[in-house]
Amino acid sequence: MQADNLAMDYLTIDEFIKLFHISRRTFYNWKKRGLKIVKVGNRVYIRKQELEAFMDEQVVSAYGMEW
């Protein structure tokens, strides 16, 4: 059951780039711009809550205002 919750709350890099139809390079550019990741051993995950926060931040940055 706990593994199911983990899968629902986190994305792997491959899942992330498929979901957004982006390249691996774009993923690493987003990471440099502030997308937070979680490392477990040599695996990298993106927490869905962090993704939402990052996307919201990008909207504010793009328009220079808060909603």
Secondary structure, DSSP 4 states (H G I P E B T S, - for coil): -HHHHHHHHEEEHHHHHHHHT--HHHHHHHHHTT---EEETTEEEEEHHHHHHHHHHHHHHHHTS--
